[in-house]
């Protein structure tokens, strides 16, 4: 298991500081973040590419 970074803490703070009126809003917010995390975020360990871009180059 990896250690938590300051970036992890700031992500939690963003979500904890928001007020959600319904569970539907919470679910959509989480789905949006998962989509971003798995598809769009740039990673230094992947040559500053998103996971999707990296997979396309590897294949």
VMD Tcl script that builds the backbone (N, CA, C; Angstrom):
set m [mol new atoms 177]
animate dup $m
set s [atomselect $m all]
$s set {name element resname resid chain x y z} {
  {N N UNK 1 A 0.841 -1.173 0.000}
  {CA C UNK 1 A 0.000 0.000 0.000}
  {C C UNK 1 A 0.893 1.244 0.000}
  {N N UNK 2 A 0.494 2.249 -0.785}
  {CA C UNK 2 A 1.311 3.450 -0.884}
  {C C UNK 2 A 0.951 4.459 0.201}
  {N N UNK 3 A 1.897 5.357 0.469}
  {CA C UNK 3 A 1.647 6.425 1.431}
  {C C UNK 3 A 0.755 7.479 0.790}
  {N N UNK 4 A -0.039 8.141 1.604}
  {CA C UNK 4 A -0.905 9.206 1.115}
  {C C UNK 4 A -0.093 10.488 0.993}
  {N N UNK 5 A -0.318 11.218 -0.072}
  {CA C UNK 5 A 0.404 12.460 -0.308}
  {C C UNK 5 A -0.460 13.653 0.063}
  {N N UNK 6 A 0.151 14.840 -0.011}
  {CA C UNK 6 A -0.599 16.072 0.228}
  {C C UNK 6 A -1.692 16.234 -0.815}
  {N N UNK 7 A -1.442 15.779 -2.043}
  {CA C UNK 7 A -2.449 15.867 -3.096}
  {C C UNK 7 A -3.669 15.024 -2.729}
  {N N UNK 8 A -3.436 13.839 -2.142}
  {CA C UNK 8 A -4.555 12.999 -1.708}
  {C C UNK 8 A -5.393 13.733 -0.665}
  {N N UNK 9 A -4.713 14.370 0.266}
  {CA C UNK 9 A -5.419 15.102 1.324}
  {C C UNK 9 A -6.210 16.255 0.743}
  {N N UNK 10 A -5.644 16.960 -0.224}
  {CA C UNK 10 A -6.363 18.097 -0.796}
  {C C UNK 10 A -7.605 17.632 -1.560}
  {N N UNK 11 A -7.528 16.462 -2.208}
  {CA C UNK 11 A -8.702 15.918 -2.901}
  {C C UNK 11 A -9.808 15.616 -1.898}
  {N N UNK 12 A -9.442 15.011 -0.783}
  {CA C UNK 12 A -10.436 14.710 0.249}
  {C C UNK 12 A -11.061 15.992 0.776}
  {N N UNK 13 A -10.233 17.012 0.987}
  {CA C UNK 13 A -10.740 18.272 1.512}
  {C C UNK 13 A -11.725 18.914 0.540}
  {N N UNK 14 A -11.446 18.808 -0.753}
  {CA C UNK 14 A -12.360 19.372 -1.745}
  {C C UNK 14 A -13.714 18.698 -1.637}
  {N N UNK 15 A -13.717 17.378 -1.579}
  {CA C UNK 15 A -14.992 16.653 -1.524}
  {C C UNK 15 A -15.689 16.822 -0.179}
  {N N UNK 16 A -14.930 16.894 0.892}
  {CA C UNK 16 A -15.546 17.037 2.204}
  {C C UNK 16 A -16.087 18.440 2.425}
  {N N UNK 17 A -15.513 19.431 1.749}
  {CA C UNK 17 A -15.953 20.809 1.947}
  {C C UNK 17 A -17.222 21.136 1.155}
  {N N UNK 18 A -17.578 20.282 0.204}
  {CA C UNK 18 A -18.769 20.519 -0.597}
  {C C UNK 18 A -20.017 20.052 0.148}
  {N N UNK 19 A -21.118 20.707 -0.126}
  {CA C UNK 19 A -22.391 20.300 0.457}
  {C C UNK 19 A -23.216 19.641 -0.637}
  {N N UNK 20 A -23.637 18.430 -0.382}
  {CA C UNK 20 A -24.422 17.682 -1.351}
  {C C UNK 20 A -25.860 17.591 -0.862}
  {N N UNK 21 A -26.794 17.919 -1.740}
  {CA C UNK 21 A -28.201 17.897 -1.354}
  {C C UNK 21 A -28.850 16.535 -1.555}
  {N N UNK 22 A -28.324 15.746 -2.467}
  {CA C UNK 22 A -28.910 14.428 -2.727}
  {C C UNK 22 A -27.806 13.407 -2.965}
  {N N UNK 23 A -28.163 12.149 -2.806}
  {CA C UNK 23 A -27.197 11.093 -3.081}
  {C C UNK 23 A -26.890 11.018 -4.573}
  {N N UNK 24 A -27.827 11.433 -5.399}
  {CA C UNK 24 A -27.605 11.428 -6.848}
  {C C UNK 24 A -26.450 12.359 -7.203}
  {N N UNK 25 A -26.398 13.514 -6.556}
  {CA C UNK 25 A -25.311 14.466 -6.807}
  {C C UNK 25 A -23.982 13.870 -6.351}
  {N N UNK 26 A -23.975 13.216 -5.213}
  {CA C UNK 26 A -22.758 12.565 -4.718}
  {C C UNK 26 A -22.300 11.501 -5.708}
  {N N UNK 27 A -23.228 10.671 -6.147}
  {CA C UNK 27 A -22.881 9.604 -7.086}
  {C C UNK 27 A -22.315 10.168 -8.385}
  {N N UNK 28 A -22.922 11.216 -8.915}
  {CA C UNK 28 A -22.440 11.809 -10.160}
  {C C UNK 28 A -21.073 12.447 -9.974}
  {N N UNK 29 A -20.847 13.085 -8.835}
  {CA C UNK 29 A -19.549 13.698 -8.553}
  {C C UNK 29 A -18.455 12.638 -8.501}
  {N N UNK 30 A -18.738 11.529 -7.844}
  {CA C UNK 30 A -17.761 10.434 -7.748}
  {C C UNK 30 A -17.513 9.826 -9.124}
  {N N UNK 31 A -18.567 9.596 -9.896}
  {CA C UNK 31 A -18.402 9.047 -11.245}
  {C C UNK 31 A -17.553 9.972 -12.117}
  {N N UNK 32 A -17.808 11.274 -12.015}
  {CA C UNK 32 A -17.016 12.234 -12.791}
  {C C UNK 32 A -15.542 12.170 -12.409}
  {N N UNK 33 A -15.256 12.061 -11.104}
  {CA C UNK 33 A -13.867 12.004 -10.662}
  {C C UNK 33 A -13.206 10.705 -11.122}
  {N N UNK 34 A -13.906 9.600 -11.039}
  {CA C UNK 34 A -13.348 8.320 -11.480}
  {C C UNK 34 A -13.030 8.365 -12.974}
  {N N UNK 35 A -13.932 8.952 -13.751}
  {CA C UNK 35 A -13.691 9.098 -15.185}
  {C C UNK 35 A -12.445 9.937 -15.432}
  {N N UNK 36 A -12.348 11.055 -14.746}
  {CA C UNK 36 A -11.162 11.911 -14.868}
  {C C UNK 36 A -9.903 11.129 -14.468}
  {N N UNK 37 A -9.946 10.451 -13.340}
  {CA C UNK 37 A -8.784 9.749 -12.808}
  {C C UNK 37 A -8.317 8.646 -13.752}
  {N N UNK 38 A -9.244 7.902 -14.320}
  {CA C UNK 38 A -8.891 6.765 -15.170}
  {C C UNK 38 A -8.609 7.135 -16.614}
  {N N UNK 39 A -9.111 8.274 -17.080}
  {CA C UNK 39 A -9.001 8.600 -18.497}
  {C C UNK 39 A -8.191 9.855 -18.777}
  {N N UNK 40 A -8.434 10.920 -18.054}
  {CA C UNK 40 A -7.913 12.228 -18.461}
  {C C UNK 40 A -6.682 12.732 -17.708}
  {N N UNK 41 A -6.460 12.300 -16.477}
  {CA C UNK 41 A -5.384 12.923 -15.692}
  {C C UNK 41 A -4.015 12.597 -16.279}
  {N N UNK 42 A -3.146 13.565 -16.238}
  {CA C UNK 42 A -1.786 13.423 -16.740}
  {C C UNK 42 A -0.918 12.847 -15.618}
  {N N UNK 43 A -0.080 11.863 -15.955}
  {CA C UNK 43 A 0.778 11.227 -14.959}
  {C C UNK 43 A 2.236 11.321 -15.375}
  {N N UNK 44 A 3.059 11.747 -14.469}
  {CA C UNK 44 A 4.492 11.835 -14.739}
  {C C UNK 44 A 5.079 10.451 -15.014}
  {N N UNK 45 A 4.574 9.430 -14.341}
  {CA C UNK 45 A 5.100 8.079 -14.522}
  {C C UNK 45 A 4.740 7.484 -15.878}
  {N N UNK 46 A 3.804 8.110 -16.582}
  {CA C UNK 46 A 3.421 7.642 -17.916}
  {C C UNK 46 A 3.916 8.619 -18.984}
  {N N UNK 47 A 5.062 9.206 -18.733}
  {CA C UNK 47 A 5.650 10.146 -19.698}
  {C C UNK 47 A 4.776 11.383 -19.911}
  {N N UNK 48 A 4.176 11.870 -18.840}
  {CA C UNK 48 A 3.300 13.053 -18.876}
  {C C UNK 48 A 2.155 12.901 -19.871}
  {N N UNK 49 A 1.552 11.726 -19.842}
  {CA C UNK 49 A 0.400 11.432 -20.688}
  {C C UNK 49 A -0.741 10.932 -19.811}
  {N N UNK 50 A -1.928 10.973 -20.369}
  {CA C UNK 50 A -3.058 10.372 -19.659}
  {C C UNK 50 A -2.957 8.851 -19.815}
  {N N UNK 51 A -3.633 8.100 -18.956}
  {CA C UNK 51 A -3.607 6.643 -19.094}
  {C C UNK 51 A -4.075 6.172 -20.477}
  {N N UNK 52 A -5.076 6.820 -21.028}
  {CA C UNK 52 A -5.589 6.432 -22.347}
  {C C UNK 52 A -4.539 6.680 -23.422}
  {N N UNK 53 A -3.901 7.841 -23.386}
  {CA C UNK 53 A -2.855 8.134 -24.376}
  {C C UNK 53 A -1.706 7.121 -24.277}
  {N N UNK 54 A -1.329 6.801 -23.050}
  {CA C UNK 54 A -0.229 5.852 -22.852}
  {C C UNK 54 A -0.590 4.466 -23.397}
  {N N UNK 55 A -1.804 4.001 -23.117}
  {CA C UNK 55 A -2.228 2.686 -23.619}
  {C C UNK 55 A -2.255 2.651 -25.137}
  {N N UNK 56 A -2.640 3.737 -25.755}
  {CA C UNK 56 A -2.680 3.782 -27.230}
  {C C UNK 56 A -1.275 3.668 -27.817}
  {N N UNK 57 A -0.281 4.219 -27.145}
  {CA C UNK 57 A 1.093 4.123 -27.636}
  {C C UNK 57 A 1.681 2.736 -27.413}
  {N N UNK 58 A 1.293 2.093 -26.332}
  {CA C UNK 58 A 1.842 0.787 -25.988}
  {C C UNK 58 A 1.299 -0.293 -26.902}
  {N N UNK 59 A 0.063 -0.174 -27.310}
  {CA C UNK 59 A -0.583 -1.197 -28.142}
  {C C UNK 59 A -0.033 -1.177 -29.510}
}
mol reanalyze $m
mol bondsrecalc $m
mol representation Tube
mol addrep $m
